[in-house]
């Protein structure tokens, strides 16, 4: 997946429709290389469930086909 803003995109996740509602960026201090940056996404599903998933996990699920963008399916 190329770098793009995916917040607001409709997804299908194992038969459940959802929308990516938030990008969460945070950093943590470490000894080397001093700061690590992490990105996660918040997904809200039609059934009311919310989930926060790390960017690497989301990208893996997209590349495996478990999660796909609904717009790409139309």
QUIKATA-V55392 format. One record per helix or strand of 3 or more residues. SS is the DSSP state (2 for helix, 1 for strand). FROM is the first residue (numbers start at 1). TO is the last residue. If there is no record, write none. Layout:
ss={SS SS}
from={FROM FROM}
to={TO TO}
This chain:
ss={1 1 1 1 2 1 2}
from={10 16 35 50 55 67 70}
to={13 29 45 54 64 69 73}
